[in-house]
Amino acid sequence: MVTVRVDGLRARYGGKLALDGINLRMGTGIHGLLGPNGAGKTTLMRTLATVARPSEGSVELLGHDTAQQDGRKRARRRLGYLPQTFGYYPGFTVAEFVEYMAWLKEMPKERVPEAVERAVERVGLADRAVSKLKKLSGGMLRRAGIAQAIVNDPELLLLDEPTAGLDPEQRVEFRELLRDIGSTNTVVVSTHLVEDVAIACDEVTLFDGGKLIFRGTPNELAELGTFGADNARAGDTTLERGYTTALRAYRERTVA
């Protein structure tokens, strides 16, 4: 099943063209978005989350056309979204925050208490459920953000830089959570940490300057780093070298 269907997508951010002619299909599994700052990853995530509207093109999520108000509303009930920075009331406890987000997602009232408890437990915050958000560390706050994103058991989960602030042990636990969710649903992760993509993702999409320049498995991206005389200076791991090689090759083509 195709969960995400994007055709001819163009989107502007801050008056500039941030996405230029993107065509994309995503289904069940974990999809990693890679690219340098300003590549268009966050704009794509905001567009898929129906927070931002495209300038041109079409976006279909879970069979719903997001150009239509009813389509956007139906899609929002079935997706979860963690932006790079998210707003919250500092006086809310972790459980209150996740419960509030469940209410915004129009979850059935009878489902909410159990769903909140499960989401908080899945991100390792069960012992901090009654702690106020303003008392949390950066890593704990990030985990609370992940909890609100998964509280409705989303069929499409969008996570923008989800591991920011997490320590190595927490990142391992987070990747296990991704694998669990991605086994039956669609997970899209935007990150600058190449190793997260290598370990967790089934597929990687590389952006530069608003263009989609590579799509394939992490192994296929890593293979690109085995070519060229300068590959040893392109990164410390095979995937880093593949990432750098793909960017350099694309930029050379556009300049030529």
DOTORDO-689871 format. One line per 8 residues: for each residue x, y, z of C-alpha. Coordinates in nm, 2 decimals, always signed. Last residue first. Layout:
REM DOTORDO-689871
X Y Z ~ ...
***
This chain:
REM DOTORDO-689871
+2.87 +2.17 -1.55 ~ +2.75 +2.33 -1.23 ~ +2.45 +2.11 -1.19 ~ +2.64 +1.79 -1.27 ~ +2.92 +1.88 -1.02 ~ +2.67 +1.94 -0.75 ~ +2.50 +1.60 -0.81 ~ +2.83 +1.42 -0.80
+2.94 +1.60 -0.48 ~ +2.62 +1.52 -0.30 ~ +2.62 +1.16 -0.40 ~ +2.99 +1.12 -0.30 ~ +2.92 +1.28 +0.04 ~ +2.64 +1.04 +0.12 ~ +2.83 +0.74 -0.01 ~ +3.13 +0.84 +0.20
+2.91 +0.88 +0.51 ~ +2.75 +0.54 +0.44 ~ +3.09 +0.37 +0.41 ~ +3.20 +0.52 +0.74 ~ +3.46 +0.79 +0.83 ~ +3.37 +1.03 +0.55 ~ +3.46 +1.18 +0.21 ~ +3.84 +1.17 +0.25
+3.87 +0.80 +0.18 ~ +3.64 +0.85 -0.13 ~ +3.88 +1.09 -0.29 ~ +4.00 +0.85 -0.57 ~ +3.65 +0.77 -0.68 ~ +3.41 +0.48 -0.62 ~ +3.34 +0.29 -0.30 ~ +3.13 +0.57 -0.16
+2.85 +0.50 -0.40 ~ +2.81 +0.16 -0.24 ~ +2.70 +0.33 +0.09 ~ +2.40 +0.47 -0.08 ~ +2.30 +0.13 -0.21 ~ +2.35 -0.02 +0.14 ~ +2.13 +0.25 +0.29 ~ +1.86 +0.15 +0.05
+1.76 +0.37 -0.24 ~ +1.67 +0.72 -0.34 ~ +1.91 +0.99 -0.45 ~ +1.91 +1.35 -0.58 ~ +1.56 +1.48 -0.47 ~ +1.59 +1.85 -0.52 ~ +1.53 +2.14 -0.28 ~ +1.89 +2.24 -0.27
+2.01 +1.90 -0.18 ~ +1.80 +1.60 -0.08 ~ +1.88 +1.23 -0.02 ~ +1.61 +0.97 +0.03 ~ +1.69 +0.66 +0.24 ~ +1.51 +0.33 +0.26 ~ +1.48 +0.05 +0.52 ~ +1.60 +0.28 +0.80
+1.73 +0.19 +1.15 ~ +2.10 +0.12 +1.15 ~ +2.23 +0.32 +0.85 ~ +1.98 +0.60 +0.89 ~ +2.07 +0.65 +1.25 ~ +2.44 +0.64 +1.15 ~ +2.39 +0.93 +0.90 ~ +2.29 +1.17 +1.18
+2.15 +1.47 +0.99 ~ +1.79 +1.35 +1.04 ~ +1.44 +1.34 +0.89 ~ +1.26 +1.03 +0.98 ~ +0.95 +0.90 +0.79 ~ +0.77 +0.60 +0.94 ~ +0.50 +0.41 +0.76 ~ +0.32 +0.13 +0.94
+0.33 -0.24 +1.01 ~ +0.70 -0.32 +1.08 ~ +0.78 +0.05 +1.10 ~ +0.62 +0.08 +1.44 ~ +0.84 -0.19 +1.60 ~ +1.15 -0.08 +1.40 ~ +1.10 +0.28 +1.52 ~ +1.07 +0.17 +1.88
+1.40 -0.03 +1.85 ~ +1.56 +0.28 +1.70 ~ +1.44 +0.48 +2.01 ~ +1.59 +0.23 +2.25 ~ +1.93 +0.26 +2.07 ~ +1.90 +0.64 +2.07 ~ +1.82 +0.63 +2.45 ~ +2.14 +0.44 +2.51
+2.35 +0.68 +2.30 ~ +2.20 +1.00 +2.48 ~ +1.90 +1.18 +2.33 ~ +1.92 +1.55 +2.28 ~ +1.83 +1.55 +1.91 ~ +1.72 +1.19 +1.83 ~ +1.39 +1.30 +1.67 ~ +1.54 +1.53 +1.40
+1.19 +1.56 +1.23 ~ +0.97 +1.26 +1.30 ~ +0.67 +1.19 +1.08 ~ +0.46 +0.88 +1.16 ~ +0.20 +0.76 +0.92 ~ -0.04 +0.48 +1.04 ~ -0.04 +0.66 +1.37 ~ -0.10 +0.47 +1.70
-0.28 +0.77 +1.84 ~ -0.03 +0.83 +2.11 ~ +0.27 +0.80 +1.87 ~ +0.34 +1.17 +1.81 ~ +0.26 +1.27 +2.17 ~ +0.51 +1.02 +2.30 ~ +0.78 +1.14 +2.06 ~ +0.74 +1.49 +2.20
+0.77 +1.35 +2.55 ~ +1.09 +1.18 +2.44 ~ +1.22 +1.52 +2.32 ~ +1.14 +1.67 +2.66 ~ +1.33 +1.38 +2.83 ~ +1.64 +1.46 +2.61 ~ +1.62 +1.83 +2.68 ~ +1.59 +1.77 +3.06
+1.25 +1.79 +3.22 ~ +1.14 +2.02 +3.49 ~ +0.95 +2.26 +3.26 ~ +0.75 +1.96 +3.13 ~ +0.60 +1.90 +3.47 ~ +0.66 +1.55 +3.62 ~ +0.35 +1.33 +3.66 ~ +0.45 +1.08 +3.38
+0.81 +1.09 +3.49 ~ +0.84 +0.72 +3.60 ~ +0.66 +0.61 +3.28 ~ +0.90 +0.82 +3.07 ~ +1.07 +0.54 +2.87 ~ +0.94 +0.63 +2.53 ~ +0.71 +0.33 +2.52 ~ +0.58 +0.39 +2.87
+0.46 +0.74 +2.78 ~ +0.28 +0.61 +2.47 ~ +0.12 +0.32 +2.67 ~ -0.01 +0.54 +2.95 ~ -0.15 +0.80 +2.70 ~ -0.32 +0.52 +2.49 ~ -0.48 +0.37 +2.81 ~ -0.62 +0.71 +2.92
-0.73 +0.81 +2.56 ~ -0.93 +0.52 +2.44 ~ -1.26 +0.61 +2.61 ~ -1.24 +0.97 +2.48 ~ -1.22 +0.86 +2.11 ~ -0.92 +1.03 +1.96 ~ -0.98 +1.37 +1.81 ~ -0.62 +1.44 +1.73
-0.64 +1.75 +1.95 ~ -0.76 +1.53 +2.23 ~ -0.46 +1.30 +2.19 ~ -0.24 +1.61 +2.20 ~ -0.40 +1.71 +2.54 ~ -0.35 +1.36 +2.67 ~ +0.02 +1.37 +2.57 ~ +0.06 +1.70 +2.75
-0.13 +1.59 +3.06 ~ +0.08 +1.27 +3.09 ~ +0.41 +1.46 +3.07 ~ +0.28 +1.72 +3.32 ~ +0.16 +2.05 +3.20 ~ +0.31 +2.37 +3.35 ~ +0.55 +2.42 +3.07 ~ +0.27 +2.44 +2.81
+0.39 +2.30 +2.49 ~ +0.52 +2.41 +2.15 ~ +0.73 +2.19 +1.93 ~ +1.08 +2.24 +1.78 ~ +1.21 +2.00 +1.52 ~ +0.86 +1.89 +1.45 ~ +0.72 +1.56 +1.58 ~ +0.42 +1.44 +1.38
+0.17 +1.16 +1.41 ~ -0.08 +1.06 +1.14 ~ -0.42 +0.90 +1.13 ~ -0.64 +1.18 +1.26 ~ -0.44 +1.43 +1.05 ~ -0.53 +1.24 +0.73 ~ -0.90 +1.28 +0.78 ~ -0.87 +1.65 +0.84
-0.65 +1.71 +0.54 ~ -0.89 +1.52 +0.32 ~ -1.18 +1.72 +0.45 ~ -1.01 +2.04 +0.37 ~ -0.92 +1.93 +0.02 ~ -0.57 +1.98 -0.12 ~ -0.46 +1.71 +0.12 ~ -0.61 +1.44 -0.10
-0.67 +1.14 +0.12 ~ -0.56 +0.78 +0.04 ~ -0.33 +0.75 +0.34 ~ -0.17 +1.08 +0.25 ~ -0.20 +1.23 -0.10 ~ +0.01 +1.54 -0.18 ~ -0.03 +1.72 -0.51 ~ +0.18 +1.97 -0.71
+0.24 +2.35 -0.67 ~ +0.29 +2.60 -0.40 ~ +0.25 +2.33 -0.14 ~ +0.06 +2.40 +0.19 ~ +0.24 +2.38 +0.52 ~ +0.12 +2.22 +0.84 ~ -0.03 +1.93 +0.65 ~ +0.22 +1.69 +0.82
+0.35 +1.59 +0.47 ~ +0.41 +1.96 +0.40 ~ +0.58 +2.02 +0.73 ~ +0.80 +1.71 +0.66 ~ +0.88 +1.83 +0.31 ~ +0.98 +2.18 +0.45 ~ +1.19 +2.01 +0.71 ~ +1.39 +1.81 +0.45
+1.43 +2.10 +0.20 ~ +1.81 +2.09 +0.16 ~ +1.86 +2.40 +0.38 ~ +2.09 +2.23 +0.62 ~ +2.26 +1.93 +0.44 ~ +2.06 +1.62 +0.33 ~ +1.91 +1.30 +0.46 ~ +1.55 +1.18 +0.48
+1.51 +0.83 +0.62 ~ +1.22 +0.60 +0.54 ~ +1.12 +0.33 +0.79 ~ +0.87 +0.07 +0.66 ~ +0.53 +0.04 +0.50 ~ +0.48 +0.26 +0.20 ~ +0.64 +0.57 +0.04 ~ +0.61 +0.72 -0.30
+0.78 +1.05 -0.41 ~ +0.79 +1.30 -0.69 ~ +0.95 +1.64 -0.59 ~ +0.95 +1.92 -0.84 ~ +1.14 +2.19 -0.65 ~ +1.13 +2.20 -0.27 ~ +1.26 +2.50 -0.08 ~ +1.18 +2.77 -0.33
+1.25 +3.09 -0.14 ~ +1.01 +3.34 +0.01 ~ +1.08 +3.22 +0.37 ~ +0.98 +2.87 +0.27 ~ +0.84 +2.78 -0.07 ~ +0.70 +2.45 -0.19 ~ +0.70 +2.27 -0.52 ~ +0.57 +1.91 -0.54
+0.53 +1.76 -0.88 ~ +0.37 +1.45 -0.74 ~ +0.37 +1.32 -0.39 ~ +0.20 +0.99 -0.28 ~ +0.25 +0.88 +0.08 ~ +0.09 +0.57 +0.22 ~ +0.12 +0.35 -0.09 ~ +0.00 +0.00 +0.00
***
